[in-house]
Amino acid sequence: MDVKIEQSWRKALQGEFDKPYFAALVRYLHGEKAQGKVIFPPGPEIFRAFDLTPVGQVKVVILGQDPYHGFGQAMGLSFSV
């Protein structure tokens, strides 16, 4: 997977990145993009949250659905618009 992600997160998540379901997800997204569909956030920003803070500095994780669907909105961080 070719995204910018902080090294401690890459190490923590590498096992998931190597699983078949993740490869299938990446293939699906590439296929959708090849058909002209727009994917939000842009590829380099999909894991942006994992690039800003090393895993050892995380104190709280808030999960939420953040369905930004317009250009310039989705940037890889929930509740950021």
HTML snippet that shows the backbone in 3Dmol.js (N, CA, C, O; Angstrom):
<script src="https://3Dmol.org/build/3Dmol-min.js"></script>
<div id="view" style="width:600px;height:400px;position:relative"></div>
<script>
const pdb = `
ATOM      1  N   MET A   1       0.847  -1.179   0.000  1.00  0.00           N
ATOM      2  CA  MET A   1       0.000   0.000   0.000  1.00  0.00           C
ATOM      3  C   MET A   1       0.889   1.238   0.000  1.00  0.00           C
ATOM      4  O   MET A   1       1.861   1.328   0.751  1.00  0.00           O
ATOM      5  N   ASP A   2       0.541   2.170  -0.844  1.00  0.00           N
ATOM      6  CA  ASP A   2       1.394   3.343  -1.017  1.00  0.00           C
ATOM      7  C   ASP A   2       0.674   4.603  -0.540  1.00  0.00           C
ATOM      8  O   ASP A   2       0.190   5.397  -1.347  1.00  0.00           O
ATOM      9  N   VAL A   3       0.610   4.775   0.770  1.00  0.00           N
ATOM     10  CA  VAL A   3       0.038   5.989   1.356  1.00  0.00           C
ATOM     11  C   VAL A   3       1.000   6.493   2.418  1.00  0.00           C
ATOM     12  O   VAL A   3       1.822   5.741   2.940  1.00  0.00           O
ATOM     13  N   LYS A   4       0.884   7.768   2.725  1.00  0.00           N
ATOM     14  CA  LYS A   4       1.731   8.348   3.766  1.00  0.00           C
ATOM     15  C   LYS A   4       1.120   7.985   5.114  1.00  0.00           C
ATOM     16  O   LYS A   4      -0.030   8.319   5.397  1.00  0.00           O
ATOM     17  N   ILE A   5       1.901   7.300   5.938  1.00  0.00           N
ATOM     18  CA  ILE A   5       1.431   6.872   7.254  1.00  0.00           C
ATOM     19  C   ILE A   5       2.645   6.813   8.183  1.00  0.00           C
ATOM     20  O   ILE A   5       3.702   6.307   7.807  1.00  0.00           O
ATOM     21  N   GLU A   6       2.483   7.323   9.371  1.00  0.00           N
ATOM     22  CA  GLU A   6       3.575   7.377  10.351  1.00  0.00           C
ATOM     23  C   GLU A   6       4.054   5.946  10.650  1.00  0.00           C
ATOM     24  O   GLU A   6       3.253   5.014  10.709  1.00  0.00           O
ATOM     25  N   GLN A   7       5.357   5.793  10.834  1.00  0.00           N
ATOM     26  CA  GLN A   7       5.980   4.472  10.918  1.00  0.00           C
ATOM     27  C   GLN A   7       5.401   3.572  12.011  1.00  0.00           C
ATOM     28  O   GLN A   7       5.225   2.377  11.777  1.00  0.00           O
ATOM     29  N   SER A   8       5.101   4.106  13.192  1.00  0.00           N
ATOM     30  CA  SER A   8       4.573   3.246  14.262  1.00  0.00           C
ATOM     31  C   SER A   8       3.186   2.709  13.901  1.00  0.00           C
ATOM     32  O   SER A   8       2.844   1.581  14.255  1.00  0.00           O
ATOM     33  N   TRP A   9       2.390   3.515  13.200  1.00  0.00           N
ATOM     34  CA  TRP A   9       1.076   3.043  12.736  1.00  0.00           C
ATOM     35  C   TRP A   9       1.250   2.006  11.628  1.00  0.00           C
ATOM     36  O   TRP A   9       0.532   1.007  11.591  1.00  0.00           O
ATOM     37  N   ARG A  10       2.202   2.242  10.729  1.00  0.00           N
ATOM     38  CA  ARG A  10       2.438   1.266   9.652  1.00  0.00           C
ATOM     39  C   ARG A  10       2.784  -0.091  10.259  1.00  0.00           C
ATOM     40  O   ARG A  10       2.285  -1.127   9.818  1.00  0.00           O
ATOM     41  N   LYS A  11       3.640  -0.072  11.272  1.00  0.00           N
ATOM     42  CA  LYS A  11       4.029  -1.323  11.929  1.00  0.00           C
ATOM     43  C   LYS A  11       2.822  -1.970  12.611  1.00  0.00           C
ATOM     44  O   LYS A  11       2.641  -3.184  12.520  1.00  0.00           O
ATOM     45  N   ALA A  12       2.005  -1.180  13.286  1.00  0.00           N
ATOM     46  CA  ALA A  12       0.836  -1.706  13.995  1.00  0.00           C
ATOM     47  C   ALA A  12      -0.214  -2.270  13.040  1.00  0.00           C
ATOM     48  O   ALA A  12      -0.895  -3.240  13.371  1.00  0.00           O
ATOM     49  N   LEU A  13      -0.348  -1.673  11.868  1.00  0.00           N
ATOM     50  CA  LEU A  13      -1.404  -2.059  10.928  1.00  0.00           C
ATOM     51  C   LEU A  13      -0.928  -2.966   9.800  1.00  0.00           C
ATOM     52  O   LEU A  13      -1.748  -3.436   9.010  1.00  0.00           O
ATOM     53  N   GLN A  14       0.366  -3.222   9.704  1.00  0.00           N
ATOM     54  CA  GLN A  14       0.896  -3.989   8.573  1.00  0.00           C
ATOM     55  C   GLN A  14       0.230  -5.349   8.436  1.00  0.00           C
ATOM     56  O   GLN A  14      -0.007  -5.809   7.319  1.00  0.00           O
ATOM     57  N   GLY A  15      -0.074  -5.994   9.544  1.00  0.00           N
ATOM     58  CA  GLY A  15      -0.749  -7.294   9.488  1.00  0.00           C
ATOM     59  C   GLY A  15      -2.084  -7.215   8.767  1.00  0.00           C
ATOM     60  O   GLY A  15      -2.455  -8.137   8.040  1.00  0.00           O
ATOM     61  N   GLU A  16      -2.808  -6.119   8.963  1.00  0.00           N
ATOM     62  CA  GLU A  16      -4.084  -5.924   8.260  1.00  0.00           C
ATOM     63  C   GLU A  16      -3.846  -5.597   6.794  1.00  0.00           C
ATOM     64  O   GLU A  16      -4.555  -6.096   5.920  1.00  0.00           O
ATOM     65  N   PHE A  17      -2.853  -4.761   6.523  1.00  0.00           N
ATOM     66  CA  PHE A  17      -2.552  -4.394   5.140  1.00  0.00           C
ATOM     67  C   PHE A  17      -2.195  -5.623   4.307  1.00  0.00           C
ATOM     68  O   PHE A  17      -2.432  -5.641   3.099  1.00  0.00           O
ATOM     69  N   ASP A  18      -1.627  -6.650   4.942  1.00  0.00           N
ATOM     70  CA  ASP A  18      -1.183  -7.851   4.237  1.00  0.00           C
ATOM     71  C   ASP A  18      -2.289  -8.885   4.035  1.00  0.00           C
ATOM     72  O   ASP A  18      -2.069  -9.878   3.341  1.00  0.00           O
ATOM     73  N   LYS A  19      -3.460  -8.685   4.613  1.00  0.00           N
ATOM     74  CA  LYS A  19      -4.546  -9.670   4.515  1.00  0.00           C
ATOM     75  C   LYS A  19      -5.289  -9.560   3.186  1.00  0.00           C
ATOM     76  O   LYS A  19      -5.348  -8.487   2.585  1.00  0.00           O
ATOM     77  N   PRO A  20      -5.858 -10.684   2.730  1.00  0.00           N
ATOM     78  CA  PRO A  20      -6.577 -10.697   1.451  1.00  0.00           C
ATOM     79  C   PRO A  20      -7.715  -9.677   1.368  1.00  0.00           C
ATOM     80  O   PRO A  20      -7.918  -9.079   0.311  1.00  0.00           O
ATOM     81  N   TYR A  21      -8.456  -9.467   2.448  1.00  0.00           N
ATOM     82  CA  TYR A  21      -9.579  -8.529   2.380  1.00  0.00           C
ATOM     83  C   TYR A  21      -9.092  -7.115   2.067  1.00  0.00           C
ATOM     84  O   TYR A  21      -9.773  -6.357   1.376  1.00  0.00           O
ATOM     85  N   PHE A  22      -7.913  -6.766   2.576  1.00  0.00           N
ATOM     86  CA  PHE A  22      -7.406  -5.422   2.347  1.00  0.00           C
ATOM     87  C   PHE A  22      -6.958  -5.265   0.894  1.00  0.00           C
ATOM     88  O   PHE A  22      -7.196  -4.230   0.272  1.00  0.00           O
ATOM     89  N   ALA A  23      -6.311  -6.294   0.363  1.00  0.00           N
ATOM     90  CA  ALA A  23      -5.916  -6.269  -1.052  1.00  0.00           C
ATOM     91  C   ALA A  23      -7.158  -6.171  -1.936  1.00  0.00           C
ATOM     92  O   ALA A  23      -7.145  -5.460  -2.941  1.00  0.00           O
ATOM     93  N   ALA A  24      -8.231  -6.880  -1.573  1.00  0.00           N
ATOM     94  CA  ALA A  24      -9.481  -6.814  -2.339  1.00  0.00           C
ATOM     95  C   ALA A  24     -10.076  -5.415  -2.275  1.00  0.00           C
ATOM     96  O   ALA A  24     -10.587  -4.916  -3.277  1.00  0.00           O
ATOM     97  N   LEU A  25     -10.017  -4.785  -1.128  1.00  0.00           N
ATOM     98  CA  LEU A  25     -10.528  -3.426  -0.975  1.00  0.00           C
ATOM     99  C   LEU A  25      -9.745  -2.445  -1.853  1.00  0.00           C
ATOM    100  O   LEU A  25     -10.331  -1.583  -2.508  1.00  0.00           O
ATOM    101  N   VAL A  26      -8.436  -2.583  -1.860  1.00  0.00           N
ATOM    102  CA  VAL A  26      -7.595  -1.711  -2.688  1.00  0.00           C
ATOM    103  C   VAL A  26      -7.917  -1.919  -4.168  1.00  0.00           C
ATOM    104  O   VAL A  26      -8.038  -0.952  -4.919  1.00  0.00           O
ATOM    105  N   ARG A  27      -8.057  -3.188  -4.589  1.00  0.00           N
ATOM    106  CA  ARG A  27      -8.408  -3.476  -5.991  1.00  0.00           C
ATOM    107  C   ARG A  27      -9.758  -2.866  -6.344  1.00  0.00           C
ATOM    108  O   ARG A  27      -9.921  -2.293  -7.421  1.00  0.00           O
ATOM    109  N   TYR A  28     -10.722  -2.987  -5.442  1.00  0.00           N
ATOM    110  CA  TYR A  28     -12.052  -2.427  -5.680  1.00  0.00           C
ATOM    111  C   TYR A  28     -11.976  -0.913  -5.881  1.00  0.00           C
ATOM    112  O   TYR A  28     -12.556  -0.380  -6.827  1.00  0.00           O
ATOM    113  N   LEU A  29     -11.272  -0.233  -5.005  1.00  0.00           N
ATOM    114  CA  LEU A  29     -11.158   1.222  -5.121  1.00  0.00           C
ATOM    115  C   LEU A  29     -10.439   1.633  -6.403  1.00  0.00           C
ATOM    116  O   LEU A  29     -10.830   2.605  -7.049  1.00  0.00           O
ATOM    117  N   HIS A  30      -9.398   0.903  -6.771  1.00  0.00           N
ATOM    118  CA  HIS A  30      -8.701   1.198  -8.030  1.00  0.00           C
ATOM    119  C   HIS A  30      -9.637   0.981  -9.222  1.00  0.00           C
ATOM    120  O   HIS A  30      -9.620   1.756 -10.177  1.00  0.00           O
ATOM    121  N   GLY A  31     -10.449  -0.069  -9.162  1.00  0.00           N
ATOM    122  CA  GLY A  31     -11.407  -0.337 -10.231  1.00  0.00           C
ATOM    123  C   GLY A  31     -12.445   0.759 -10.355  1.00  0.00           C
ATOM    124  O   GLY A  31     -12.776   1.184 -11.462  1.00  0.00           O
ATOM    125  N   GLU A  32     -12.958   1.215  -9.231  1.00  0.00           N
ATOM    126  CA  GLU A  32     -13.939   2.302  -9.241  1.00  0.00           C
ATOM    127  C   GLU A  32     -13.330   3.570  -9.829  1.00  0.00           C
ATOM    128  O   GLU A  32     -13.956   4.265 -10.628  1.00  0.00           O
ATOM    129  N   LYS A  33     -12.110   3.853  -9.422  1.00  0.00           N
ATOM    130  CA  LYS A  33     -11.430   5.049  -9.933  1.00  0.00           C
ATOM    131  C   LYS A  33     -11.173   4.928 -11.438  1.00  0.00           C
ATOM    132  O   LYS A  33     -11.300   5.907 -12.174  1.00  0.00           O
ATOM    133  N   ALA A  34     -10.812   3.722 -11.892  1.00  0.00           N
ATOM    134  CA  ALA A  34     -10.564   3.492 -13.318  1.00  0.00           C
ATOM    135  C   ALA A  34     -11.827   3.709 -14.149  1.00  0.00           C
ATOM    136  O   ALA A  34     -11.745   4.035 -15.334  1.00  0.00           O
ATOM    137  N   GLN A  35     -12.992   3.530 -13.530  1.00  0.00           N
ATOM    138  CA  GLN A  35     -14.265   3.752 -14.220  1.00  0.00           C
ATOM    139  C   GLN A  35     -14.691   5.218 -14.176  1.00  0.00           C
ATOM    140  O   GLN A  35     -15.775   5.573 -14.637  1.00  0.00           O
ATOM    141  N   GLY A  36     -13.838   6.053 -13.624  1.00  0.00           N
ATOM    142  CA  GLY A  36     -14.126   7.479 -13.584  1.00  0.00           C
ATOM    143  C   GLY A  36     -14.840   7.952 -12.335  1.00  0.00           C
ATOM    144  O   GLY A  36     -15.208   9.123 -12.237  1.00  0.00           O
ATOM    145  N   LYS A  37     -15.039   7.063 -11.382  1.00  0.00           N
ATOM    146  CA  LYS A  37     -15.690   7.464 -10.140  1.00  0.00           C
ATOM    147  C   LYS A  37     -14.701   8.218  -9.256  1.00  0.00           C
ATOM    148  O   LYS A  37     -13.507   7.920  -9.236  1.00  0.00           O
ATOM    149  N   VAL A  38     -15.217   9.183  -8.538  1.00  0.00           N
ATOM    150  CA  VAL A  38     -14.379   9.991  -7.656  1.00  0.00           C
ATOM    151  C   VAL A  38     -14.415   9.375  -6.264  1.00  0.00           C
ATOM    152  O   VAL A  38     -15.489   9.073  -5.745  1.00  0.00           O
ATOM    153  N   ILE A  39     -13.266   9.190  -5.669  1.00  0.00           N
ATOM    154  CA  ILE A  39     -13.140   8.600  -4.333  1.00  0.00           C
ATOM    155  C   ILE A  39     -12.713   9.702  -3.369  1.00  0.00           C
ATOM    156  O   ILE A  39     -11.752  10.428  -3.626  1.00  0.00           O
ATOM    157  N   PHE A  40     -13.432   9.817  -2.267  1.00  0.00           N
ATOM    158  CA  PHE A  40     -13.084  10.783  -1.223  1.00  0.00           C
ATOM    159  C   PHE A  40     -12.703  10.044   0.044  1.00  0.00           C
ATOM    160  O   PHE A  40     -13.334   9.036   0.362  1.00  0.00           O
ATOM    161  N   PRO A  41     -11.699  10.498   0.782  1.00  0.00           N
ATOM    162  CA  PRO A  41     -10.754  11.550   0.430  1.00  0.00           C
ATOM    163  C   PRO A  41      -9.813  11.065  -0.664  1.00  0.00           C
ATOM    164  O   PRO A  41      -9.773   9.874  -0.973  1.00  0.00           O
ATOM    165  N   PRO A  42      -9.056  11.990  -1.249  1.00  0.00           N
ATOM    166  CA  PRO A  42      -8.079  11.597  -2.268  1.00  0.00           C
ATOM    167  C   PRO A  42      -7.114  10.559  -1.692  1.00  0.00           C
ATOM    168  O   PRO A  42      -6.810  10.582  -0.499  1.00  0.00           O
ATOM    169  N   GLY A  43      -6.639   9.658  -2.538  1.00  0.00           N
ATOM    170  CA  GLY A  43      -5.781   8.553  -2.119  1.00  0.00           C
ATOM    171  C   GLY A  43      -4.716   8.868  -1.089  1.00  0.00           C
ATOM    172  O   GLY A  43      -4.635   8.177  -0.073  1.00  0.00           O
ATOM    173  N   PRO A  44      -3.888   9.890  -1.313  1.00  0.00           N
ATOM    174  CA  PRO A  44      -2.822  10.166  -0.350  1.00  0.00           C
ATOM    175  C   PRO A  44      -3.327  10.577   1.036  1.00  0.00           C
ATOM    176  O   PRO A  44      -2.562  10.552   2.000  1.00  0.00           O
ATOM    177  N   GLU A  45      -4.588  10.950   1.147  1.00  0.00           N
ATOM    178  CA  GLU A  45      -5.113  11.422   2.429  1.00  0.00           C
ATOM    179  C   GLU A  45      -5.993  10.400   3.150  1.00  0.00           C
ATOM    180  O   GLU A  45      -6.521  10.692   4.223  1.00  0.00           O
ATOM    181  N   ILE A  46      -6.156   9.206   2.572  1.00  0.00           N
ATOM    182  CA  ILE A  46      -7.051   8.215   3.168  1.00  0.00           C
ATOM    183  C   ILE A  46      -6.659   7.900   4.611  1.00  0.00           C
ATOM    184  O   ILE A  46      -7.528   7.799   5.476  1.00  0.00           O
ATOM    185  N   PHE A  47      -5.387   7.745   4.874  1.00  0.00           N
ATOM    186  CA  PHE A  47      -4.928   7.419   6.224  1.00  0.00           C
ATOM    187  C   PHE A  47      -4.249   8.607   6.894  1.00  0.00           C
ATOM    188  O   PHE A  47      -3.355   8.418   7.719  1.00  0.00           O
ATOM    189  N   ARG A  48      -4.648   9.800   6.563  1.00  0.00           N
ATOM    190  CA  ARG A  48      -4.009  11.007   7.098  1.00  0.00           C
ATOM    191  C   ARG A  48      -3.985  11.029   8.626  1.00  0.00           C
ATOM    192  O   ARG A  48      -2.993  11.440   9.227  1.00  0.00           O
ATOM    193  N   ALA A  49      -5.065  10.590   9.248  1.00  0.00           N
ATOM    194  CA  ALA A  49      -5.118  10.594  10.713  1.00  0.00           C
ATOM    195  C   ALA A  49      -3.991   9.756  11.319  1.00  0.00           C
ATOM    196  O   ALA A  49      -3.508  10.051  12.412  1.00  0.00           O
ATOM    197  N   PHE A  50      -3.576   8.709  10.600  1.00  0.00           N
ATOM    198  CA  PHE A  50      -2.511   7.846  11.094  1.00  0.00           C
ATOM    199  C   PHE A  50      -1.122   8.403  10.802  1.00  0.00           C
ATOM    200  O   PHE A  50      -0.122   7.790  11.175  1.00  0.00           O
ATOM    201  N   ASP A  51      -1.050   9.531  10.153  1.00  0.00           N
ATOM    202  CA  ASP A  51       0.248  10.138   9.864  1.00  0.00           C
ATOM    203  C   ASP A  51       0.562  11.295  10.806  1.00  0.00           C
ATOM    204  O   ASP A  51       1.710  11.732  10.890  1.00  0.00           O
ATOM    205  N   LEU A  52      -0.436  11.786  11.506  1.00  0.00           N
ATOM    206  CA  LEU A  52      -0.254  12.989  12.319  1.00  0.00           C
ATOM    207  C   LEU A  52       0.230  12.722  13.741  1.00  0.00           C
ATOM    208  O   LEU A  52       0.901  13.569  14.331  1.00  0.00           O
ATOM    209  N   THR A  53      -0.099  11.565  14.295  1.00  0.00           N
ATOM    210  CA  THR A  53       0.245  11.262  15.685  1.00  0.00           C
ATOM    211  C   THR A  53       0.757   9.830  15.797  1.00  0.00           C
ATOM    212  O   THR A  53       0.046   8.907  15.397  1.00  0.00           O
ATOM    213  N   PRO A  54       1.943   9.609  16.317  1.00  0.00           N
ATOM    214  CA  PRO A  54       2.434   8.244  16.514  1.00  0.00           C
ATOM    215  C   PRO A  54       1.496   7.457  17.428  1.00  0.00           C
ATOM    216  O   PRO A  54       0.879   8.023  18.330  1.00  0.00           O
ATOM    217  N   VAL A  55       1.396   6.167  17.193  1.00  0.00           N
ATOM    218  CA  VAL A  55       0.469   5.322  17.946  1.00  0.00           C
ATOM    219  C   VAL A  55       0.708   5.428  19.459  1.00  0.00           C
ATOM    220  O   VAL A  55      -0.249   5.370  20.231  1.00  0.00           O
ATOM    221  N   GLY A  56       1.943   5.579  19.887  1.00  0.00           N
ATOM    222  CA  GLY A  56       2.257   5.664  21.308  1.00  0.00           C
ATOM    223  C   GLY A  56       1.780   6.939  21.984  1.00  0.00           C
ATOM    224  O   GLY A  56       1.748   7.010  23.212  1.00  0.00           O
ATOM    225  N   GLN A  57       1.409   7.946  21.202  1.00  0.00           N
ATOM    226  CA  GLN A  57       0.933   9.210  21.765  1.00  0.00           C
ATOM    227  C   GLN A  57      -0.591   9.324  21.767  1.00  0.00           C
ATOM    228  O   GLN A  57      -1.137  10.322  22.237  1.00  0.00           O
ATOM    229  N   VAL A  58      -1.274   8.313  21.247  1.00  0.00           N
ATOM    230  CA  VAL A  58      -2.739   8.351  21.182  1.00  0.00           C
ATOM    231  C   VAL A  58      -3.317   8.068  22.565  1.00  0.00           C
ATOM    232  O   VAL A  58      -2.965   7.078  23.207  1.00  0.00           O
ATOM    233  N   LYS A  59      -4.199   8.939  23.011  1.00  0.00           N
ATOM    234  CA  LYS A  59      -4.850   8.778  24.316  1.00  0.00           C
ATOM    235  C   LYS A  59      -6.311   8.361  24.163  1.00  0.00           C
ATOM    236  O   LYS A  59      -6.822   7.577  24.962  1.00  0.00           O
ATOM    237  N   VAL A  60      -6.979   8.882  23.142  1.00  0.00           N
ATOM    238  CA  VAL A  60      -8.401   8.617  22.922  1.00  0.00           C
ATOM    239  C   VAL A  60      -8.638   8.483  21.421  1.00  0.00           C
ATOM    240  O   VAL A  60      -8.030   9.192  20.618  1.00  0.00           O
ATOM    241  N   VAL A  61      -9.523   7.569  21.057  1.00  0.00           N
ATOM    242  CA  VAL A  61      -9.926   7.423  19.662  1.00  0.00           C
ATOM    243  C   VAL A  61     -11.432   7.622  19.593  1.00  0.00           C
ATOM    244  O   VAL A  61     -12.188   6.957  20.302  1.00  0.00           O
ATOM    245  N   ILE A  62     -11.862   8.536  18.741  1.00  0.00           N
ATOM    246  CA  ILE A  62     -13.285   8.782  18.526  1.00  0.00           C
ATOM    247  C   ILE A  62     -13.624   8.276  17.135  1.00  0.00           C
ATOM    248  O   ILE A  62     -13.041   8.723  16.148  1.00  0.00           O
ATOM    249  N   LEU A  63     -14.560   7.353  17.056  1.00  0.00           N
ATOM    250  CA  LEU A  63     -14.976   6.805  15.770  1.00  0.00           C
ATOM    251  C   LEU A  63     -16.277   7.464  15.349  1.00  0.00           C
ATOM    252  O   LEU A  63     -17.171   7.685  16.165  1.00  0.00           O
ATOM    253  N   GLY A  64     -16.366   7.770  14.083  1.00  0.00           N
ATOM    254  CA  GLY A  64     -17.597   8.360  13.583  1.00  0.00           C
ATOM    255  C   GLY A  64     -17.681   8.225  12.086  1.00  0.00           C
ATOM    256  O   GLY A  64     -16.665   8.129  11.398  1.00  0.00           O
ATOM    257  N   GLN A  65     -18.888   8.220  11.589  1.00  0.00           N
ATOM    258  CA  GLN A  65     -19.095   8.190  10.150  1.00  0.00           C
ATOM    259  C   GLN A  65     -19.061   9.622   9.659  1.00  0.00           C
ATOM    260  O   GLN A  65     -19.768  10.485  10.180  1.00  0.00           O
ATOM    261  N   ASP A  66     -18.253   9.866   8.675  1.00  0.00           N
ATOM    262  CA  ASP A  66     -18.031  11.230   8.212  1.00  0.00           C
ATOM    263  C   ASP A  66     -18.218  11.274   6.700  1.00  0.00           C
ATOM    264  O   ASP A  66     -17.230  11.311   5.966  1.00  0.00           O
ATOM    265  N   PRO A  67     -19.451  11.270   6.219  1.00  0.00           N
ATOM    266  CA  PRO A  67     -19.705  11.103   4.784  1.00  0.00           C
ATOM    267  C   PRO A  67     -19.556  12.373   3.950  1.00  0.00           C
ATOM    268  O   PRO A  67     -20.519  12.817   3.326  1.00  0.00           O
ATOM    269  N   TYR A  68     -18.378  12.953   3.931  1.00  0.00           N
ATOM    270  CA  TYR A  68     -18.157  14.107   3.062  1.00  0.00           C
ATOM    271  C   TYR A  68     -18.203  13.636   1.616  1.00  0.00           C
ATOM    272  O   TYR A  68     -17.590  12.624   1.274  1.00  0.00           O
ATOM    273  N   HIS A  69     -18.898  14.335   0.792  1.00  0.00           N
ATOM    274  CA  HIS A  69     -19.086  13.879  -0.581  1.00  0.00           C
ATOM    275  C   HIS A  69     -18.811  14.961  -1.614  1.00  0.00           C
ATOM    276  O   HIS A  69     -19.059  14.753  -2.802  1.00  0.00           O
ATOM    277  N   GLY A  70     -18.308  16.101  -1.190  1.00  0.00           N
ATOM    278  CA  GLY A  70     -18.008  17.174  -2.131  1.00  0.00           C
ATOM    279  C   GLY A  70     -16.519  17.410  -2.260  1.00  0.00           C
ATOM    280  O   GLY A  70     -15.749  17.132  -1.341  1.00  0.00           O
ATOM    281  N   PHE A  71     -16.126  17.926  -3.408  1.00  0.00           N
ATOM    282  CA  PHE A  71     -14.713  18.241  -3.631  1.00  0.00           C
ATOM    283  C   PHE A  71     -14.223  19.219  -2.565  1.00  0.00           C
ATOM    284  O   PHE A  71     -14.921  20.168  -2.208  1.00  0.00           O
ATOM    285  N   GLY A  72     -13.011  18.973  -2.064  1.00  0.00           N
ATOM    286  CA  GLY A  72     -12.406  19.868  -1.091  1.00  0.00           C
ATOM    287  C   GLY A  72     -12.895  19.680   0.332  1.00  0.00           C
ATOM    288  O   GLY A  72     -12.445  20.390   1.231  1.00  0.00           O
ATOM    289  N   GLN A  73     -13.808  18.740   0.561  1.00  0.00           N
ATOM    290  CA  GLN A  73     -14.314  18.514   1.917  1.00  0.00           C
ATOM    291  C   GLN A  73     -13.526  17.417   2.623  1.00  0.00           C
ATOM    292  O   GLN A  73     -12.906  17.668   3.656  1.00  0.00           O
ATOM    293  N   ALA A  74     -13.544  16.213   2.081  1.00  0.00           N
ATOM    294  CA  ALA A  74     -12.880  15.078   2.722  1.00  0.00           C
ATOM    295  C   ALA A  74     -11.373  15.260   2.679  1.00  0.00           C
ATOM    296  O   ALA A  74     -10.795  15.516   1.622  1.00  0.00           O
ATOM    297  N   MET A  75     -10.745  15.127   3.837  1.00  0.00           N
ATOM    298  CA  MET A  75      -9.294  15.303   3.918  1.00  0.00           C
ATOM    299  C   MET A  75      -8.645  14.258   4.811  1.00  0.00           C
ATOM    300  O   MET A  75      -7.503  14.429   5.238  1.00  0.00           O
ATOM    301  N   GLY A  76      -9.368  13.168   5.101  1.00  0.00           N
ATOM    302  CA  GLY A  76      -8.800  12.090   5.882  1.00  0.00           C
ATOM    303  C   GLY A  76      -8.903  12.265   7.379  1.00  0.00           C
ATOM    304  O   GLY A  76      -8.363  11.451   8.129  1.00  0.00           O
ATOM    305  N   LEU A  77      -9.580  13.301   7.838  1.00  0.00           N
ATOM    306  CA  LEU A  77      -9.769  13.538   9.271  1.00  0.00           C
ATOM    307  C   LEU A  77     -11.262  13.722   9.543  1.00  0.00           C
ATOM    308  O   LEU A  77     -11.900  14.590   8.949  1.00  0.00           O
ATOM    309  N   SER A  78     -11.806  12.922  10.423  1.00  0.00           N
ATOM    310  CA  SER A  78     -13.225  13.057  10.758  1.00  0.00           C
ATOM    311  C   SER A  78     -13.504  14.391  11.420  1.00  0.00           C
ATOM    312  O   SER A  78     -12.676  14.920  12.162  1.00  0.00           O
ATOM    313  N   PHE A  79     -14.661  14.918  11.147  1.00  0.00           N
ATOM    314  CA  PHE A  79     -15.150  16.158  11.762  1.00  0.00           C
ATOM    315  C   PHE A  79     -14.213  17.347  11.513  1.00  0.00           C
ATOM    316  O   PHE A  79     -14.081  18.225  12.366  1.00  0.00           O
ATOM    317  N   SER A  80     -13.570  17.370  10.352  1.00  0.00           N
ATOM    318  CA  SER A  80     -12.586  18.418  10.085  1.00  0.00           C
ATOM    319  C   SER A  80     -13.114  19.556   9.223  1.00  0.00           C
ATOM    320  O   SER A  80     -12.430  20.566   9.051  1.00  0.00           O
ATOM    321  N   VAL A  81     -14.299  19.414   8.687  1.00  0.00           N
ATOM    322  CA  VAL A  81     -14.856  20.471   7.826  1.00  0.00           C
ATOM    323  C   VAL A  81     -15.716  21.396   8.658  1.00  0.00           C
ATOM    324  O   VAL A  81     -16.281  22.355   8.131  1.00  0.00           O
TER     325      VAL A  81
END
`;
const viewer = $3Dmol.createViewer("view");
viewer.addModel(pdb, "pdb");
viewer.setStyle({}, {cartoon: {color: "spectrum"}});
viewer.zoomTo();
viewer.render();
</script>
